[in-house]
Amino acid sequence: MTEPVRVSVVVPVHGRAGLTRRCLERVLADLPAGCEVIVVDDASGDETPSVLTGFGGAIRVLRLERNRGFSLACNAGAEAAHGELLVFLNNDTEPRPGWLAALVDHADAHPEVAVVGAKLLYPTGTVQHAGVVFGQDGYPHNLYAGFPADHPAVDRPRRLQAVTGACMLVRRAAFERAGGFDPGYENSMEDVDLCLRLGQGGEEIHYCPRAVVVHLESATRGYEEKFERSVALYRERWRQQVRRDDLETYAADGLVEVEYPRTHPLRISVSPQLAAIERSDGHEAELEPLLRGSGRRVAELQREVVRLRAELADRGVEVEESPDYGAFVAAFREQVERSVPEGATVLVVSRGDSELLRLGRREARHFPGGAGGRYLGHHPRDDAEAISMLAAARAEGADYLVIPALEDWWLRHYEGFARHLSQRARVEAADTCTIYSLEPARTEVGS
């Protein structure tokens, strides 16, 4: 006897057959009982129909004869679905094991909830979406984009005003009351609009961090012109009405703190993971432009990783999962603690990541570093400055220099510095780092 369907996973697709195959393979490999998968083929012009045929009876296929866009494709899939819980999933996603069970469990534990959103990660393992907040500009922004995936603020389930439709569970009854996705939005903002309309009616929107999905954001549909039209519709309908909740969320997570003395000025503390500070008089600390520039470079690299991963996946090339940064840090610490004696003073080449300095009973300092071993905020100008900085650190008691694998570009960029280090005794080279003793290498007798 066939078990009744309770959950319907709706996957709208338009071309990019390789991505669709990869997504469906992961969905079907971890599909709980009582679930169905409906793929809405939105008039794909590539080999998508034959790819979908290859899945046989494991999926249901709804073919649209002309391209109708994300909203109408999702609405058509929902209309054909049998489940009381609808899960909308982009085909440019790679769900992690347990993702669907986590969404359903959260919905079952919170019967008052209409929508449950997932934690979305970039292929590099950092956060793309931990819910949606509305900024002081009145527009929606992905919460904690770029944060480590295991950051406490990211791993906190919470009630929000909106979540993304790239992976979204919606109760069928709520979806039908709202009239589904509004086709006035074209491949963007329709998910935010749906959440806001449901919230306006008293429904709750939640974020569930236990449901984890890798998302190759915007790899499937080009939308620049349509995006502008969608933003204009959002602006007209919602911008002045939404609760601008970003700052209250950051404060609740301890990333923004305010002290209230008897008189002004207030003391405001902001986590450097969250923001760089610019004073109202236009002046700024030396480190702030560096942080902003670094953030822009990371975002550019993130987009390139997404593009390349999507292109490879679409060609059917198997791509290994990106390494988890937390796992790298743990392995790095283990390597250093095994190779460097307790009590030693260690210089760690980094860009200010204090996680790399937690090395047990060893004094660790950033390199290049300023007073107290704090990150200097910029790299050496050239080999001579790098060598000079190392000599100064050695004179202040540094015993070892550690170059994490993520920073091994130093040895290629600062070639003279690398030659200088080669005259030192290299303690160990491993997958996670290279460790140099700062004692001069002993000269062999007779050499």
C-alpha positions in Angstrom: 0.0 0.0 0.0 1.4 3.4 -1.0 2.0 5.8 1.8 -0.1 9.0 1.5 1.9 12.1 0.4 2.4 14.7 3.0 5.3 16.7 1.6 5.6 17.9 -2.0 9.0 19.1 -3.1 8.5 21.5 -6.1 11.6 22.2 -8.2 11.1 24.7 -11.0 13.7 24.4 -13.8 14.5 26.3 -17.0 17.5 24.8 -18.7 20.8 24.0 -17.0 20.2 20.2 -17.2 23.4 19.3 -15.4 22.5 21.4 -12.4 19.0 19.8 -12.3 20.4 16.3 -12.4 22.8 17.0 -9.6 20.1 18.6 -7.5 17.6 15.8 -8.0 20.2 13.1 -7.2 20.8 14.7 -3.8 17.1 15.2 -3.1 16.2 11.6 -4.0 19.1 10.1 -2.1 17.7 11.6 1.1 13.9 11.7 0.6 11.9 10.7 3.6 8.8 8.5 3.4 5.6 10.3 2.5 7.3 12.8 0.1 7.0 13.4 -3.6 9.1 15.4 -6.0 7.5 17.5 -8.7 9.8 19.1 -11.3 8.2 21.9 -13.3 10.0 22.2 -16.6 9.5 25.8 -17.6 10.0 25.3 -21.3 13.6 24.3 -21.2 15.4 24.3 -24.6 18.2 22.0 -23.7 18.4 18.3 -22.8 16.4 18.8 -19.6 13.4 16.7 -20.8 15.6 13.7 -21.5 17.4 14.1 -18.1 14.1 14.2 -16.3 12.9 11.1 -18.2 15.9 9.3 -16.9 14.6 9.6 -13.3 11.5 7.5 -14.3 8.8 7.2 -11.7 11.0 8.7 -8.9 9.7 12.2 -9.9 6.6 13.7 -11.4 7.2 16.1 -14.3 5.0 19.0 -15.3 6.0 20.5 -18.7 5.1 24.1 -19.5 5.0 24.8 -23.2 6.2 28.4 -22.9 8.5 30.0 -20.3 6.3 31.6 -17.6 8.9 32.5 -15.0 9.7 31.4 -11.5 6.4 32.5 -9.8 4.0 30.9 -12.2 6.2 27.8 -12.5 6.1 27.4 -8.7 2.3 28.1 -8.6 1.7 25.4 -11.2 3.8 22.9 -9.3 1.9 23.7 -6.1 -1.4 23.2 -7.9 -0.3 19.8 -9.1 1.1 18.8 -5.7 -0.6 16.4 -3.3 1.1 17.4 0.0 -0.1 19.6 2.8 3.5 20.9 3.1 5.0 22.5 0.0 8.8 22.8 -0.3 10.0 25.0 -3.1 13.6 24.3 -4.1 15.8 25.9 -6.7 17.5 23.5 -9.2 20.8 25.3 -8.6 21.0 23.9 -5.1 22.8 20.9 -3.5 20.9 19.9 -0.3 22.9 18.4 2.5 21.7 15.2 4.2 18.8 15.7 6.6 17.7 19.1 5.1 14.1 18.1 4.3 13.5 16.2 7.6 14.8 19.3 9.5 12.3 21.6 7.7 9.4 19.3 8.3 10.4 18.7 12.0 10.5 22.4 12.5 7.1 22.9 11.0 5.7 20.1 13.1 7.2 21.6 16.3 5.7 25.0 15.5 2.1 24.6 14.2 1.7 28.4 14.2 4.4 28.7 11.4 3.4 29.2 7.8 6.9 29.4 6.2 10.2 27.8 7.2 13.5 28.8 5.5 16.8 27.0 5.4 20.5 27.9 6.0 22.0 28.5 2.5 25.7 28.2 2.0 28.0 29.3 -0.8 30.1 26.5 -2.3 33.0 27.8 -0.2 31.1 26.9 3.0 30.3 30.4 4.2 26.8 31.6 4.8 24.7 33.0 1.9 21.4 33.2 3.8 20.4 32.8 7.4 17.1 34.4 6.9 16.2 37.9 5.6 16.3 41.2 7.5 15.2 44.6 6.4 17.8 47.3 6.5 17.6 50.9 7.4 17.3 51.5 3.7 13.9 49.6 3.7 15.2 46.8 1.5 15.6 43.1 2.2 19.1 41.7 2.9 20.3 38.2 3.5 21.2 37.9 7.1 24.9 37.1 8.0 26.0 36.5 4.4 29.7 35.7 4.5 29.7 34.6 8.1 31.2 31.2 9.1 28.5 28.5 8.8 28.8 27.5 12.4 28.7 31.0 13.9 26.4 31.1 17.0 24.2 33.8 15.4 23.8 31.7 12.2 22.9 28.6 14.2 20.1 30.3 16.1 16.5 29.4 14.9 14.4 32.5 14.9 11.3 34.3 13.8 11.8 36.7 10.9 9.7 38.7 8.4 11.0 36.8 5.4 13.2 34.0 4.1 14.4 33.1 0.6 12.4 31.0 -1.8 15.5 29.1 -2.9 14.6 26.6 -0.2 11.3 27.3 1.5 8.7 25.2 3.2 5.2 26.7 3.0 2.0 25.2 4.4 -0.4 24.6 1.5 -3.3 26.2 3.3 -1.3 29.4 3.9 0.0 29.4 0.4 -3.5 29.2 -1.1 -4.8 31.9 1.3 -2.1 34.2 0.0 -2.9 33.3 -3.6 0.6 31.9 -4.2 3.6 33.8 -5.6 2.8 37.1 -7.3 3.7 36.8 -11.0 4.2 40.6 -11.0 7.7 39.8 -9.6 10.0 38.3 -12.3 12.5 35.8 -10.8 13.3 37.9 -7.7 11.5 39.4 -4.7 8.5 37.1 -5.1 9.6 35.1 -2.0 9.9 38.2 0.1 6.6 39.5 -1.1 4.9 36.1 -0.2 6.4 36.2 3.3 5.3 39.8 3.9 1.8 39.1 2.7 1.5 36.1 5.0 3.0 38.1 7.9 0.5 40.9 7.3 -2.2 38.3 7.8 -0.7 37.2 11.2 1.3 34.2 9.9 4.7 33.4 11.3 7.9 33.0 9.2 10.8 31.0 10.7 14.4 30.3 9.9 15.7 26.7 10.6 19.5 26.4 10.7 19.4 22.6 10.8 18.2 22.5 7.2 21.4 23.1 5.2 21.6 23.7 1.4 24.4 24.8 -0.8 23.1 27.3 -3.3 24.8 28.4 -6.6 23.0 31.7 -6.4 21.4 33.0 -9.6 23.2 30.3 -11.7 20.0 29.4 -13.5 18.2 32.5 -14.7 19.6 35.8 -16.0 17.5 38.6 -14.5 19.2 42.0 -14.4 16.4 43.8 -16.3 13.7 41.8 -14.6 15.3 42.3 -11.2 15.0 46.1 -11.6 11.3 45.8 -12.3 10.8 43.5 -9.3 12.7 46.0 -7.1 10.5 48.8 -8.3 7.3 46.8 -7.4 8.7 45.9 -4.0 9.6 49.6 -3.4 6.1 50.7 -4.3 4.4 48.0 -2.2 6.5 47.4 0.8 9.5 49.7 1.4 7.7 52.1 3.6 5.7 49.4 5.5 8.3 46.9 6.5 9.8 46.9 10.0 13.5 47.7 9.6 14.7 45.0 11.9 18.4 44.5 11.0 19.9 46.5 13.9 17.6 44.8 16.5 18.6 41.4 15.1 22.3 42.2 15.4 21.9 43.6 18.9 19.9 40.5 20.0 22.8 38.3 18.7 25.4 40.4 20.7 27.1 41.7 17.5 26.1 45.3 18.4 26.3 46.6 21.9 25.4 50.0 23.3 26.5 51.5 26.6 24.5 54.5 28.0 26.6 56.9 30.1 25.0 59.8 31.9 25.7 62.0 29.0 26.4 61.6 25.3 28.3 60.3 23.4 27.1 56.7 23.7 29.6 53.9 23.4 28.7 51.6 20.5 30.6 48.4 20.0 30.3 46.5 16.7 31.7 43.1 15.9 34.3 43.4 13.1 32.7 40.4 11.5 29.5 42.5 11.1 30.7 45.9 10.0 33.4 48.4 9.4 32.9 51.8 11.1 33.1 55.2 9.4 32.8 58.3 11.5 30.3 61.0 10.7 33.1 63.5 10.0 34.3 61.3 7.2 37.5 60.2 9.0 38.0 56.5 9.6 40.5 54.2 11.2 43.3 52.9 9.0 42.0 49.4 9.1 38.5 50.2 7.9 39.3 50.7 4.2 41.3 47.5 4.3 38.3 45.6 5.8 35.9 47.0 3.2 38.4 46.2 0.4 38.9 42.7 1.7 35.1 42.2 1.9 34.7 43.3 -1.8 37.5 40.9 -2.9 35.9 38.0 -1.0 32.5 38.8 -2.6 34.1 38.9 -6.0 35.9 35.6 -5.4 32.7 34.1 -4.0 30.8 34.9 -7.2 33.5 33.4 -9.3 33.5 30.2 -7.3 29.7 30.0 -7.8 30.0 30.6 -11.5 32.7 28.0 -12.0 31.0 25.4 -9.8 27.7 25.9 -11.7 29.4 25.6 -15.0 31.2 22.4 -14.1 28.1 20.9 -12.6 26.1 21.8 -15.7 28.6 19.9 -17.7 28.3 16.9 -15.5 31.7 17.2 -13.8 31.7 16.0 -10.3 32.9 18.7 -7.9 34.2 17.9 -4.5 32.7 19.6 -1.5 34.5 22.7 -0.4 36.6 22.2 2.8 35.0 23.5 6.0 37.0 26.4 7.5 36.3 25.3 11.0 37.8 21.8 10.3 40.8 23.5 8.7 41.4 25.6 11.8 41.2 22.6 14.1 43.7 20.6 11.9 46.0 23.7 11.8 46.0 24.0 15.6 46.7 20.3 16.0 49.6 20.5 13.6 51.2 23.5 15.4 50.7 22.0 18.8 52.3 18.8 17.7 55.3 20.6 16.2 56.0 23.6 18.4 56.9 23.2 22.1 54.8 24.7 24.8 56.0 28.1 26.0 57.3 29.1 22.6 56.3 32.4 21.0 54.7 31.9 17.6 54.2 34.3 14.7 51.2 33.3 12.5 50.9 34.8 9.0 47.2 35.8 8.8 44.9 38.7 7.9 43.8 39.2 11.5 42.0 35.9 12.1 42.3 35.5 15.9 41.1 31.9 15.6 44.5 31.0 14.3 46.2 32.3 17.4 44.5 29.9 19.8 47.4 27.5 20.1 47.3 26.2 23.6 50.2 27.0 25.9 52.0 29.1 23.3 52.1 32.8 22.9 50.8 33.5 19.4 51.1 36.8 17.6 49.9 38.0 14.2 52.5 38.5 11.5 52.8 41.2 10.2 51.9 42.6 13.6 51.9 45.8 15.5 52.0 46.6 19.2 51.0 43.6 21.4 51.0 41.2 18.4 47.8 42.7 17.0 47.3 42.5 13.2 49.1 45.3 11.5 46.3 45.9 9.0 48.4 45.7 5.8 51.0 43.5 4.1 54.7 44.4 3.7 55.5 46.7 0.7 58.3 44.4 -0.5 60.7 41.6 0.5 63.0 44.0 2.4 60.1 45.2 4.6 58.9 41.7 5.2 62.4 40.6 6.3 62.8 43.7 8.5 59.5 42.9 10.2 60.5 39.4 10.8 63.8 40.5 12.3 62.0 42.9 14.6 59.6 40.2 15.8 62.5 37.9 16.4 64.3 40.5 18.5 61.1 40.8 20.6 61.2 37.1 21.4 59.5 35.2 18.5 60.7 31.6 18.2 58.7 30.3 15.3 56.9 31.5 12.1 53.9 29.6 10.9 52.5 30.1 7.4 48.9 28.6 7.1 48.2 26.8 3.8 45.7 29.6 3.0 48.5 32.1 3.1 51.2 30.2 1.3 51.0 32.8 -1.5 53.4 34.7 0.7 56.2 32.3 -0.4 55.5 33.0 -4.1 54.9 36.7 -3.8 57.7 37.6 -1.5 60.4 35.5 -3.2 63.3 37.2 -1.3 61.5 36.6 2.0 61.1 33.0 1.0 64.8 32.7 0.3 65.6 34.3 3.6 63.3 31.7 5.3 65.1 28.9 3.5 68.2 29.7 5.5 66.2 28.8 8.6 65.4 25.3 9.9 62.1 24.3 8.5 60.4 22.3 11.2 57.5 20.8 9.2 55.5 21.2 6.1 52.0 19.7 6.2 48.7 20.1 4.5 47.6 22.9 6.9 50.8 24.9 7.3 54.5 25.3 7.0 56.5 25.9 10.3 59.9 27.6 10.5 62.2 27.9 13.4 63.6 31.4 13.8 66.9 30.1 15.1 69.6 30.2 12.3 70.2 26.9 10.6 73.3 25.1 11.8 76.2 25.1 9.4 77.7 21.6 8.7 81.4 21.2 9.7 83.7 21.6 6.7 81.1 23.4 4.6 
